[in-house]
Amino acid sequence: MSDKLKDKLYQRIDDNFSELQEMSKWLYDNPELPMQEYKSVERLIEYLEKYGFEVETKIANLDTSFIARYKIGEGGPKIGFLAEYDALPEVGHGCGHNLIAASCVGSAVNLAKTLEPDTPAEIIVFGTPDEEYDGGKIFMAEEGAFQGIDAALQIHPSPVRNDVGGSSTPHQTMVIDFHGKSAHTAFNPTEGINALNAVHITFAGLHAMHQYLKRGTRIPATITNGGGAPNTVPDFAQMRVHVTTIESDYLEEVVQKIENCAQAGALATGARAEINKGPAYKKLFSNGVLTKQMEKNLKEMGYDLAEPPEAPYATDVGNVSWECPTTMGHLSLQIPDVAMHTKKMASTTVSEQGEKTLRDSVKAMASTALDMITDNELLEQAKQEFNETMNK
């Protein structure tokens, strides 16, 4: 890619950056929970349609998903940006999805409007809901939404990380319902079956087995329904477990162990366990060619990049990486004493540093996409690596 074209792209991003600032701030002020991001989607689609993108909604029967396309000519590379926009209960955008959404639509629009009319390409924004709970990209991948995409990109804000690539952990959610029998705790307690006791026994099983799980395995759990009045034997209780492992093949084994704990709780109390397993988040395979190109662009912007840590968390971007060449970067908000998924993390996304992270994310993703569109050899290398990885 010529420096002249890159300069043109960067200048356009700078000239129109106020739109993205406003977008990020609006999303921050109007956080919506997973699968409830109706206003967020409306705002994002309005912006994309203003610049000529054609939008299809309700992908994979998800109300708050969409795919927006801007096509130039015929037969060009298909480059996708993975937008996220769900927020967290009580915390809001403590994972910075307002920045991810704004940076992805900003990258797509500025890239589309920078490309010459004789440069064939298809610029795509994937609107992916519910990254936090059940992984909207998982359902979209199962429906084939990412098949045929030549490159998929995302940059995630982080308290301290500046890196590109790396991996993620396989992950699965479990919701376990226990059905018992209601009774008055004073008049006829022996007639009841305490569903909450079944939850307690299941928790005891999780604690007992935790020390025997392989390194890197995590099984955090919460009680999402513990019954009602204390003088009534709970006839229903519910718990939620998030299962994370380092290796994909071990995930299924741990899930089975948790199912056994739940059945033990049900057996001990006489309750009935109903186990609902959410979709599985796959391990992220970062495409080396895409990763190196994004690293190159960030270094030219003045970033000193570190090596990504080993599989620090789960993301449904991992499922996309099994469908097409994918890479994911992280840019720091410069808050080393602040954890992700906190209100402080959320407020920092709309600070001066948050705006810098947003601007640089747009430039890094858009320039990397431009490299892939204008350098066919580079694009073919990325696709070849992807095919070799998937065929191992």
Order of alpha helices (4+ residues) and beta strands (2+ residues): alpha-alpha-alpha-beta-beta-beta-alpha-beta-alpha-beta-beta-beta-alpha-beta-beta-alpha-beta-alpha-alpha-beta-alpha-alpha-alpha
